[in-house]
Amino acid sequence: MAQKNKVTFEVRIDETLYRKLLGVADREKATVNNHMLKLIRTNVEYSERIHGKIDVSKYPVDVPSDENAEG
């Protein structure tokens, strides 16, 4: 079951680079997913420091709805 407000997407990555990513995540005692989230957050924070806040309303996404949620 998907968590509320979470988006899933695929990334195509070279096998060697993926293996290295596994190694880095392992060194940091993190899952690959958690390590990728850390990298993405760090990059977004850096970009916003340099270029200003990002207006997320300009970038709509389809977030899957939770079929079991009660409204």
C-alpha positions as CSV (number, residue, x, y, z in Angstrom):
1,M,0.0,0.0,0.0
2,A,1.4,3.4,-1.0
3,Q,1.9,6.0,1.7
4,K,-0.1,9.2,1.5
5,N,1.6,11.9,-0.6
6,K,4.4,9.6,-1.7
7,V,5.4,9.4,-5.4
8,T,7.1,6.4,-6.9
9,F,9.2,6.7,-10.0
10,E,11.8,4.7,-11.9
11,V,15.4,5.6,-12.5
12,R,17.5,4.0,-15.2
13,I,21.1,3.7,-14.0
14,D,24.2,2.1,-15.2
15,E,24.9,-1.2,-13.4
16,T,28.3,-0.2,-12.2
17,L,27.0,3.1,-10.8
18,Y,24.2,1.2,-9.1
19,R,26.6,-1.2,-7.5
20,K,28.6,1.7,-6.2
21,L,25.4,3.3,-4.9
22,L,24.7,0.1,-3.0
23,G,28.2,0.3,-1.5
24,V,27.8,3.9,-0.4
25,A,24.4,3.2,1.1
26,D,25.9,0.1,2.9
27,R,28.8,2.2,4.3
28,E,26.3,4.7,5.7
29,K,24.1,1.9,7.1
30,A,21.2,3.1,5.0
31,T,18.9,1.5,2.4
32,V,19.4,2.6,-1.2
33,N,16.0,4.3,-1.0
34,N,16.8,6.3,2.1
35,H,20.3,7.2,0.7
36,M,18.7,8.5,-2.5
37,L,16.2,10.6,-0.5
38,K,19.1,12.1,1.4
39,L,20.9,13.0,-1.8
40,I,17.8,14.4,-3.4
41,R,16.9,16.5,-0.3
42,T,20.5,17.8,-0.1
43,N,20.4,18.8,-3.8
44,V,17.1,20.5,-3.5
45,E,18.2,22.4,-0.4
46,Y,21.4,23.5,-2.2
47,S,19.5,24.6,-5.3
48,E,17.0,26.6,-3.2
49,R,19.9,28.3,-1.3
50,I,21.5,29.4,-4.6
51,H,18.4,30.1,-6.8
52,G,15.6,30.7,-4.3
53,K,12.6,28.7,-3.3
54,I,11.0,26.4,-5.8
55,D,7.3,27.0,-6.4
56,V,6.0,23.5,-6.3
57,S,2.5,24.6,-7.6
58,K,4.2,24.9,-11.1
59,Y,4.9,21.1,-11.1
60,P,1.7,19.1,-10.6
61,V,2.1,15.3,-10.1
62,D,-0.4,12.5,-9.9
63,V,-0.2,11.1,-6.4
64,P,-1.9,7.7,-6.1
65,S,-4.9,7.8,-3.9
66,D,-5.2,5.4,-1.0
67,E,-8.0,3.0,-1.9
68,N,-8.5,2.1,1.8
69,A,-8.8,5.6,3.1
70,E,-12.0,6.8,4.6
71,G,-13.1,10.3,3.5
